[in-house]
Amino acid sequence: METPIVKASRPPWNKEKLVGQKRPFKLKEIWAIRVRLQISCRTRELALFNLGIDSKLRACDLVKLHVRDIASGDRAAARANVVQQKTGRPVQFELTQPTREAVSAWIVQAHLRGEDFLFPSRVSASPHLGTRQYARIVDSWVTEIGLDSAAYGTHSMRRTKASLIYRRTHNLRAVQLLLGHSKIEITVRYLGIEVEDALEMAEQTDA
């Protein structure tokens, strides 16, 4: 009688992985990354980081930006309007002065024209930076400042400024518009507001 072959069960895909929303960066972490990029003269990465934080765009939208989407010539605009790939809805965002300076410096350094992708790929098969390439770059930033790369990702970039704005203003409608969400309930879930607010209140309450 043959002995039945027992196949080893595969480990769950999420074993030893952090599942769920990626954490937004705190202000001190934003500046830790920014200063390192400035000191090491990584012009492209500084433009990518600053624009990723300011725009609050999904990775798929950020990597496909053309120069003309946010700049006239080599001068970055104060505001931009982009149609989101996932929803087809337009979203506006402001470029802060540090972001405008970083983006303009990158356009000049890379000799980019209006019709060019803002972040061309260094892989010949792709015309622009890929989402996986972007994810690896974000991981390198996170690791460089001593954070757990499993807890952060490209969505951390999208969530960061939205979370900071909500913490300062508690204006959900404003955050909804900035993220381009169709319903405010999506924004609530996206920011994890109920859990975060509950924890914050608990921390401030003496037993």
VOGUMAR-337047 format. One record per atom (N, C-alpha, C, CB): residue in one letter; y, z negated, x. Coordinates in steps of 0.001 Angstrom, whole numbers, plus 500000, padded with zeros to 6 digits. Glycine has a CB too. Layout:
- A,Y,Z,X
...
//
This chain:
- M,498803,500000,500843
- M,500000,500000,500000
- M,501246,500000,500877
- M,500006,498776,499047
- E,502140,500941,500593
- E,503339,501055,501423
- E,504344,499956,501103
- E,503986,502423,501233
- T,504973,499478,502156
- T,506000,498449,501975
- T,507295,499132,501558
- T,506205,497608,503282
- P,507885,498719,500437
- P,509129,499362,499988
- P,510245,499183,501006
- P,509566,498794,498634
- I,511006,500221,501171
- I,512140,500169,502107
- I,513343,499564,501403
- I,512484,501589,502656
- V,513849,498525,501989
- V,515020,497851,501427
- V,516243,498247,502220
- V,514843,496312,501430
- K,517148,498926,501556
- K,518372,499352,502227
- K,519352,498196,502327
- K,519016,500532,501487
- A,519958,498084,503488
- A,520967,497035,503683
- A,522178,497351,502826
- A,521372,496910,505185
- S,522633,496348,502107
- S,523793,496569,501249
- S,525050,496733,502094
- S,523964,495407,500255
- R,525899,497630,501658
- R,527152,497839,502376
- R,528087,496670,502142
- R,527820,499151,501944
- P,528827,496277,503178
- P,529816,495215,502964
- P,530925,495719,502073
- P,530392,494715,504300
- P,531519,494853,501267
- P,532625,495284,500402
- P,533734,495923,501231
- P,533183,494091,499596
- W,534389,496952,500641
- W,535452,497652,501373
- W,536585,496740,501761
- W,535991,498786,500553
- N,536787,495654,500963
- N,537924,494772,501214
- N,537554,493510,501976
- N,538562,494395,499919
- K,536350,493498,502579
- K,535948,492320,503341
- K,536893,492104,504518
- K,534498,492463,503837
- E,537394,490896,504636
- E,538306,490499,505714
- E,539604,491293,505706
- E,537625,490665,507053
- K,539923,491900,504567
- K,541198,492608,504438
- K,542048,491932,503388
- K,540979,494091,504081
- L,543342,491942,503605
- L,544272,491378,502637
- L,544521,492403,501542
- L,545604,490956,503318
- V,544154,492054,500314
- V,544302,492980,499199
- V,545488,492553,498349
- V,543008,493041,498349
- G,546213,493518,497845
- G,547361,493198,497006
- G,548637,493750,497605
- G,547480,491693,496812
- Q,549746,493315,497057
- Q,551032,493825,497518
- Q,551340,493394,498944
- Q,552134,493361,496594
- K,551960,494294,499661
- K,552390,493977,501016
- K,553688,493189,500963
- K,552564,495261,501856
- R,553850,492292,501901
- R,555031,491429,501910
- R,556287,492203,502292
- R,554828,490263,502872
- P,557403,491864,501689
- P,558674,492433,502158
- P,559081,491721,503445
- P,559798,492300,501065
- F,559896,492371,504242
- F,560386,491739,505464
- F,561523,490780,505138
- F,560852,492801,506480
- K,561599,489704,505895
- K,562727,488783,505794
- K,563846,489300,506702
- K,562307,487318,506187
- L,565057,488785,506476
- L,566202,489259,507258
- L,565984,489100,508760
- L,567458,488514,506843
- K,565436,487964,509163
- K,565229,487745,510598
- K,564208,488729,511162
- K,564770,486301,510859
- E,563253,489146,510343
- E,562253,490112,510790
- E,562845,491517,510876
- E,561048,490105,509847
- I,563728,491823,509931
- I,564425,493114,509967
- I,565203,493243,511278
- I,565385,493262,508746
- W,565938,492190,511599
- W,566758,492241,512811
- W,565913,492196,514071
- W,567750,491095,512822
- A,564781,491525,514029
- A,563890,491478,515197
- A,563382,492877,515526
- A,562698,490520,514941
- I,562994,493616,514495
- I,562521,494988,514709
- I,563670,495882,515148
- I,561870,495549,513428
- R,564787,495788,514447
- R,565939,496648,514725
- R,566434,496484,516166
- R,567074,496338,513744
- V,566538,495251,516617
- V,567034,494995,517974
- V,566083,495569,519024
- V,567221,493485,518201
- R,564779,495431,518795
- R,563805,495987,519741
- R,563912,497507,519826
- R,562385,495587,519336
- L,564109,498133,518695
- L,564231,499599,518689
- L,565515,500044,519380
- L,564199,500136,517247
- Q,566584,499262,519182
- Q,567854,499596,519831
- Q,567767,499428,521343
- Q,568982,498725,519275
- I,567192,498316,521773
- I,567097,498023,523206
- I,566249,499062,523924
- I,566511,496626,523429
- S,565170,499490,523280
- S,564267,500459,523913
- S,564676,501910,523654
- S,562851,500239,523419
- C,565863,502094,523026
- C,566435,503436,522786
- C,565474,504357,522038
- C,566824,504084,524114
- R,564770,503793,521048
- R,563869,504608,520224
- R,564667,505139,519031
- R,562614,503773,519742
- T,565443,506176,519289
- T,566383,506710,518298
- T,565688,507144,517015
- T,567144,507885,518884
- R,564603,507878,517140
- R,563873,508373,515965
- R,563346,507215,515120
- R,562706,509282,516399
- E,562745,506240,515770
- E,562172,505115,515039
- E,563247,504243,514402
- E,561312,504277,515965
- L,564384,504100,515078
- L,565479,503322,514519
- L,566007,503993,513256
- L,566607,503153,515552
- A,566155,505314,513296
- A,566598,506047,512102
- A,565578,505913,510984
- A,566828,507535,512430
- L,564300,506009,511318
- L,563228,505889,510330
- L,563194,504499,509717
- L,561880,506208,510966
- F,563334,503485,510549
- F,563304,502100,510058
- F,564498,501812,509157
- F,563286,501112,511235
- N,565704,502116,509645
- N,566903,501823,508855
- N,566911,502580,507530
- N,568155,502170,509652
- L,566518,503846,507583
- L,566513,504653,506370
- L,565415,504198,505407
- L,566329,506131,506719
- G,564280,503792,505949
- G,563204,503281,505107
- G,563627,502039,504339
- G,561984,502973,505949
- I,564365,501156,505001
- I,564845,499929,504345
- I,565914,500263,503311
- I,565408,498932,505389
- D,566905,501073,503684
- D,568022,501376,502786
- D,567597,502207,501573
- D,569108,502111,503547
- S,566755,503200,501801
- S,566421,504142,500726
- S,565476,503558,499689
- S,565806,505382,501308
- K,564613,502631,500116
- K,563600,502046,499215
- K,562669,503121,498670
- K,564278,501300,498046
- L,562514,504213,499413
- L,561661,505313,498978
- L,560199,505040,499321
- L,562117,506626,499617
- R,559316,505599,498505
- R,557895,505572,498841
- R,557685,506392,500115
- R,557022,506127,497659
- A,556603,506098,500811
- A,556318,506806,502061
- A,556272,508312,501860
- A,555002,506326,502648
- C,555655,508762,500751
- C,555505,510198,500508
- C,556851,510889,500339
- C,554648,510435,499276
- D,557855,510170,499855
- D,559192,510749,499683
- D,560013,510655,500964
- D,559932,510048,498542
- L,559861,509554,501668
- L,560646,509347,502895
- L,560299,510385,503955
- L,560408,507935,503452
- V,559009,510634,504158
- V,558610,511542,505237
- V,558952,513000,504932
- V,557120,511413,505495
- K,559227,513320,503662
- K,559526,514707,503293
- K,561021,514990,503144
- K,558829,515046,502005
- L,561856,514039,503520
- L,563289,514260,503445
- L,563717,515375,504388
- L,564041,512976,503768
- H,564610,516227,503891
- H,565250,517228,504741
- H,566596,516668,505202
- H,565433,518594,503981
- V,567102,517217,506265
- V,568397,516775,506781
- V,569468,516908,505702
- V,568792,517588,508034
- R,569454,518026,504971
- R,570473,518270,503956
- R,570429,517268,502805
- R,570320,519659,503415
- D,569311,516568,502636
- D,569183,515579,501563
- D,570107,514380,501778
- D,567737,515104,501458
- I,570387,514081,503048
- I,571171,512875,503318
- I,572323,513101,504293
- I,570273,511804,503857
- A,572524,514337,504707
- A,573579,514572,505699
- A,574225,515934,505510
- A,573016,514460,507114
- S,575456,516023,505969
- S,576175,517296,506026
- S,576416,517576,507505
- S,577542,517255,505197
- G,575724,518578,508017
- G,575771,518802,509455
- G,575039,517673,510139
- G,577229,518907,509968
- D,575722,517023,511086
- D,575095,515878,511757
- D,575679,514543,511280
- D,575265,516003,513274
- R,576408,514574,510191
- R,577020,513361,509653
- R,576265,512893,508411
- R,578506,513606,509318
- A,575670,511738,508510
- A,574926,511183,507382
- A,575887,510777,506275
- A,574075,509974,507828
- A,575490,511003,505040
- A,576327,510669,503886
- A,576245,509181,503559
- A,575908,511500,502666
- A,577224,508708,502795
- A,577229,507304,502386
- A,576215,507054,501264
- A,578639,506887,501930
- R,575938,508102,500472
- R,574977,507990,499381
- R,574116,509240,499317
- R,575695,507763,498041
- A,572923,509075,498764
- A,572018,510210,498619
- A,571310,510124,497276
- A,570992,510253,499775
- N,570824,511266,496822
- N,570114,511354,495547
- N,568833,512151,495792
- N,571009,512026,494427
- V,567696,511534,495518
- V,566404,512165,495801
- V,565520,512103,494562
- V,565702,511478,497004
- V,564810,513195,494279
- V,563855,513222,493168
- V,562510,512724,493688
- V,563725,514667,492552
- Q,561970,511704,493047
- Q,560719,511105,493491
- Q,559523,511998,493164
- Q,560539,509735,492852
- Q,558641,512120,494130
- Q,557454,512954,493961
- Q,556518,512388,492895
- Q,556713,513089,495288
- K,556343,511078,492863
- K,555378,510453,491960
- K,555809,510536,490505
- K,555172,509008,492345
- T,557085,510299,490248
- T,557564,510205,488862
- T,558408,511391,488408
- T,558363,508954,488697
- G,558927,512160,489355
- G,559826,513256,489008
- G,561204,512773,488600
- G,559234,514076,487897
- R,561448,511468,488750
- R,562738,510893,488378
- R,563657,510819,489594
- R,562549,509492,487761
- P,564958,511122,489417
- P,565896,511005,490539
- P,566215,509541,490828
- P,567193,511781,490241
- V,566469,509248,492067
- V,566862,507899,492458
- V,567980,508015,493490
- V,565642,507089,493028
- Q,568985,507161,493352
- Q,570111,507156,494278
- Q,570012,505949,495203
- Q,571452,507146,493511
- F,570556,506104,496388
- F,570599,504961,497307
- F,571784,505115,498245
- F,569276,504838,498116
- E,572211,503991,498772
- E,573343,503947,499692
- E,572838,503826,501124
- E,574286,502772,499348
- L,573486,504512,502024
- L,573173,504379,503443
- L,574246,503492,504076
- L,573099,505786,504152
- T,573841,502365,504605
- T,574782,501458,505250
- T,575280,502081,506555
- T,574122,500077,505515
- Q,576332,501516,507098
- Q,576907,502049,508330
- Q,575892,502117,509474
- Q,578091,501203,508750
- P,575112,501047,509728
- P,574118,501141,510811
- P,573111,502263,510587
- P,573377,499821,510953
- T,572741,502486,509322
- T,571787,503556,509013
- T,572413,504921,509237
- T,571291,503436,507568
- R,573665,505098,508809
- R,574354,506379,509018
- R,574469,506690,510511
- R,575761,506354,508369
- E,574791,505683,511286
- E,574921,505886,512728
- E,573584,506250,513358
- E,575487,504634,513393
- A,572526,505554,512938
- A,571191,505812,513500
- A,570693,507202,513124
- A,570190,504751,513015
- V,570887,507576,511865
- V,570435,508887,511391
- V,571225,509999,512074
- V,570580,508991,509857
- S,572543,509843,512165
- S,573374,510858,512820
- S,572976,511035,514285
- S,574860,510477,512720
- A,572718,509921,514958
- A,572311,509987,516369
- A,570995,510730,516520
- A,572186,508577,516963
- W,570067,510514,515583
- W,568782,511188,515638
- W,568930,512688,515373
- W,567819,510566,514630
- I,569763,513057,514408
- I,569974,514475,514095
- I,570521,515215,515316
- I,570943,514630,512895
- V,571479,514594,516001
- V,572072,515205,517195
- V,571039,515304,518312
- V,573296,514394,517671
- Q,570311,514206,518543
- Q,569334,514174,519641
- Q,568214,515195,519440
- Q,568734,512772,519770
- A,567773,515338,518190
- A,566657,516244,517896
- A,567103,517671,517591
- A,565866,515712,516731
- H,568424,517910,517599
- H,568980,519251,517329
- H,568502,519774,515965
- H,568570,520247,518456
- L,568584,518924,514953
- L,568101,519293,513619
- L,569171,520031,512826
- L,567651,518049,512852
- R,568721,520949,511989
- R,569600,521693,511093
- R,569360,521250,509652
- R,569373,523220,511240
- G,570219,521665,508747
- G,570146,521212,507372
- G,568820,521460,506688
- G,571201,521855,506600
- E,568192,522604,506990
- E,566934,522941,506325
- E,565722,522293,506981
- E,566753,524433,506305
- D,565917,521638,508114
- D,564794,520995,508818
- D,564380,519701,508133
- D,565168,520712,510280
- F,563109,519344,508321
- F,562689,518012,507901
- F,563374,516998,508808
- F,561130,517859,507952
- L,563788,515886,508227
- L,564499,514874,509006
- L,563608,514260,510076
- L,565034,513784,508090
- F,562326,514109,509742
- F,561389,513537,510701
- F,560234,514516,510937
- F,560854,512165,510198
- P,560462,515517,511804
- P,559410,516494,512090
- P,558197,515799,512711
- P,559938,517604,513033
- S,557036,516346,512417
- S,555821,515767,512974
- S,555658,516193,514423
- S,554591,516182,512151
- R,555049,515348,515215
- R,554731,515712,516594
- R,553331,516313,516668
- R,554840,514484,517522
- V,552713,516452,515497
- V,551415,517118,515400
- V,551682,518522,514861
- V,550404,516314,514469
- S,551245,519535,515584
- S,551593,520920,515250
- S,551113,521354,513864
- S,551017,521846,516285
- A,550041,520739,513367
- A,549476,521157,512079
- A,550325,520720,510893
- A,548079,520601,511927
- S,551240,519805,511110
- S,552062,519289,510010
- S,553541,519521,510292
- S,551793,517787,509789
- P,554292,519989,509290
- P,555720,520258,509515
- P,556584,519004,509532
- P,556232,521188,508454
- H,556071,517934,508954
- H,556845,516689,508927
- H,555933,515494,509191
- H,557566,516522,507568
- L,556534,514388,509493
- L,555793,513152,509718
- L,554881,512883,508527
- L,556758,511962,509949
- G,553623,512561,508782
- G,552686,512276,507702
- G,552737,510814,507288
- G,551275,512647,508118
- T,552233,510521,506110
- T,552251,509133,505632
- T,551376,508232,506504
- T,551779,509067,504173
- R,550283,508777,507027
- R,549426,507977,507913
- R,550113,507706,509242
- R,548088,508689,508154
- Q,550822,508716,509737
- Q,551589,508517,510968
- Q,552655,507450,510744
- Q,552240,509845,511435
- Y,553324,507542,509618
- Y,554353,506556,509264
- Y,553747,505162,509189
- Y,555021,506920,507919
- A,552574,505056,508560
- A,551910,503758,508437
- A,551579,503170,509813
- A,550629,503894,507600
- R,551137,504018,510738
- R,550821,503535,512092
- R,552078,503060,512810
- R,550135,504641,512913
- I,553196,503751,512585
- I,554458,503341,513207
- I,554897,501976,512662
- I,555562,504406,512955
- V,554802,501799,511324
- V,555161,500507,510726
- V,554262,499405,511279
- V,555049,500567,509181
- D,552970,499671,511407
- D,552044,498691,511976
- D,552466,498282,513389
- D,550618,499258,511997
- S,552929,499264,514166
- S,553347,498949,515538
- S,554576,498057,515549
- S,553630,500231,516320
- W,555503,498282,514603
- W,556685,497419,514516
- W,556276,495985,514169
- W,557681,497964,513461
- V,555394,495872,513195
- V,554950,494564,512725
- V,554259,493795,513848
- V,554005,494717,511524
- T,553361,494477,514558
- T,552629,493844,515658
- T,553571,493441,516781
- T,551548,494783,516194
- E,554563,494273,517017
- E,555496,494045,518125
- E,556280,492744,517969
- E,556463,495210,518235
- I,556562,492336,516734
- I,557318,491097,516535
- I,556398,489926,516173
- I,558372,491293,515438
- G,555094,490126,516363
- G,554151,489018,516221
- G,553701,488692,514817
- G,554737,487830,516790
- L,553826,489650,513878
- L,553364,489419,512511
- L,551967,490002,512319
- L,554347,490033,511492
- D,551300,489594,511248
- D,549971,490083,510920
- D,550094,491455,510270
- D,549227,489091,509987
- S,549592,492486,510923
- S,549742,493845,510401
- S,549003,494038,509078
- S,549237,494852,511421
- A,548008,493183,508781
- A,547276,493304,507519
- A,548145,492898,506330
- A,546009,492446,507558
- A,549191,492123,506581
- A,550033,491620,505497
- A,551233,492528,505203
- A,550521,490231,505837
- Y,551444,493509,506065
- Y,552612,494387,505912
- Y,552181,495850,505985
- Y,553676,494084,507002
- G,553039,496724,505456
- G,552738,498145,505488
- G,553950,498954,505074
- G,551553,498464,504584
- T,553749,500218,504777
- T,554878,501064,504389
- T,555520,500580,503096
- T,554426,502511,504232
- H,554739,499944,502231
- H,555320,499438,500986
- H,556214,498228,501242
- H,554212,499070,499994
- S,556011,497572,502382
- S,556917,496486,502765
- S,558322,497039,502943
- S,556437,495789,504068
- M,558404,498233,503501
- M,559699,498877,503698
- M,560375,499121,502355
- M,559537,500202,504464
- R,559617,499601,501378
- R,560175,499890,500051
- R,560583,498616,499320
- R,559162,500665,499209
- R,559825,497552,499507
- R,560072,496313,498766
- R,561179,495457,499360
- R,558816,495510,498699
- T,561451,495621,500650
- T,562327,494677,501354
- T,563722,494562,500747
- T,562451,495086,502791
- K,564453,495655,500671
- K,565842,495568,500193
- K,565888,495224,498713
- K,566587,496891,500446
- A,564901,495737,497956
- A,564839,495416,496532
- A,564663,493911,496335
- A,563687,496188,495850
- S,563805,493299,497154
- S,563578,491853,497058
- S,564823,491069,497454
- S,562398,491438,497941
- L,565505,491524,498500
- L,566727,490848,498944
- L,567817,490927,497876
- L,567231,491462,500259
- I,567951,492098,497251
- I,568959,492268,496201
- I,568650,491363,495015
- I,569028,493740,495745
- Y,567381,491301,494629
- Y,567022,490442,493501
- Y,567291,488977,493817
- Y,565550,490634,493130
- R,566949,488551,495031
- R,567153,487141,495405
- R,568639,486766,495368
- R,566577,486870,496812
- R,569484,487718,495708
- R,570927,487427,495751
- R,571585,487516,494377
- R,571622,488385,496705
- T,571102,488431,493545
- T,571786,488698,492278
- T,570999,488325,491025
- T,572130,490132,492210
- H,569662,488291,491133
- H,568781,488090,489973
- H,569040,489149,488891
- H,568983,486672,489386
- N,569514,490304,489326
- N,569800,491405,488402
- N,568621,492381,488422
- N,571138,492135,488787
- L,567719,492181,487486
- L,566513,493006,487434
- L,566826,494465,487105
- L,565545,492445,486406
- R,567790,494670,486214
- R,568135,496020,485805
- R,568644,496837,486993
- R,569184,495986,484695
- A,569448,496206,487845
- A,569963,496902,489027
- A,568819,497296,489951
- A,570978,496019,489780
- V,567883,496383,490162
- V,566738,496675,491029
- V,565868,497769,490426
- V,565903,495407,491267
- Q,565707,497735,489107
- Q,564932,498767,488426
- Q,565518,500162,488698
- Q,564890,498490,486910
- L,566832,500271,488573
- L,567505,501544,488803
- L,567369,501991,490259
- L,568980,501436,488424
- L,567507,501048,491179
- L,567431,501375,492597
- L,566036,501839,493006
- L,567837,500176,493427
- L,565011,501298,492349
- L,563638,501687,492667
- L,563178,502903,491865
- L,562701,500523,492412
- G,563931,503246,490826
- G,563562,504394,490010
- G,562407,504127,489075
- G,563224,505539,490882
- H,562226,502862,488677
- H,561148,502510,487748
- H,561536,502883,486317
- H,560822,501000,487841
- S,560567,503337,485544
- S,560848,503731,484165
- S,560968,502515,483236
- S,559753,504668,483658
- K,560275,501429,483558
- K,560304,500229,482722
- K,560582,498999,483574
- K,558974,500063,481962
- I,561313,498064,482983
- I,561665,496862,483735
- I,560443,495987,483996
- I,562725,496063,482985
- E,559415,496120,483132
- E,558186,495361,483342
- E,557511,495763,484656
- E,557222,495573,482164
- I,557647,497041,485011
- I,557075,497517,486272
- I,557779,496842,487445
- I,557190,499060,486382
- T,559097,496711,487323
- T,559884,496069,488379
- T,559505,494608,488539
- T,561375,496189,488081
- V,559294,493931,487424
- V,558892,492520,487459
- V,557575,492364,488208
- V,558765,491952,486029
- R,556593,493202,487858
- R,555295,493120,488531
- R,555420,493521,489992
- R,554263,494012,487825
- Y,556234,494534,490246
- Y,556388,495050,491601
- Y,556953,493991,492550
- Y,557290,496277,491594
- L,557944,493267,492076
- L,558578,492248,492915
- L,557791,490945,492956
- L,559977,491973,492420
- G,556826,490799,492056
- G,556082,489540,492002
- G,556988,488374,491682
- G,555366,489289,493314
- I,557947,488620,490807
- I,559011,487650,490543
- I,558492,486342,489962
- I,560021,488246,489603
- E,557630,486416,488977
- E,557192,485201,488307
- E,556526,484238,489280
- E,556240,485540,487176
- V,555637,484776,490142
- V,554941,483927,491105
- V,555917,483378,492134
- V,553817,484706,491801
- E,556758,484259,492685
- E,557695,483838,493718
- E,558680,482795,493195
- E,558451,485042,494260
- D,559213,483023,491995
- D,560161,482077,491423
- D,559509,480733,491153
- D,560753,482634,490141
- A,558274,480759,490682
- A,557558,479511,490402
- A,557345,478725,491694
- A,556200,479801,489718
- L,556956,479414,492755
- L,556745,478742,494036
- L,558052,478180,494585
- L,556124,479707,495048
- E,559125,478949,494411
- E,560437,478506,494900
- E,560891,477255,494169
- E,561483,479618,494733
- M,560693,477230,492841
- M,561072,476059,492060
- M,560227,474851,492456
- M,560924,476343,490560
- A,558946,475101,492718
- A,558051,474000,493102
- A,558472,473403,494441
- A,556590,474489,493177
- E,558884,474272,495376
- E,559314,473806,496682
- E,560570,472956,496595
- E,559549,474979,497599
- Q,561422,473244,495618
- Q,562699,472545,495497
- Q,562617,471307,494598
- Q,563747,473491,494960
- T,561429,471056,494061
- T,561266,469922,493160
- T,560513,468793,493835
- T,560542,470347,491894
- D,561147,467627,493868
- D,560485,466442,494449
- D,559607,465795,493405
- D,561525,465418,494987
- A,558382,465453,493811
- A,557446,464798,492890
- A,557751,463315,492850
- A,555968,465043,493314
//
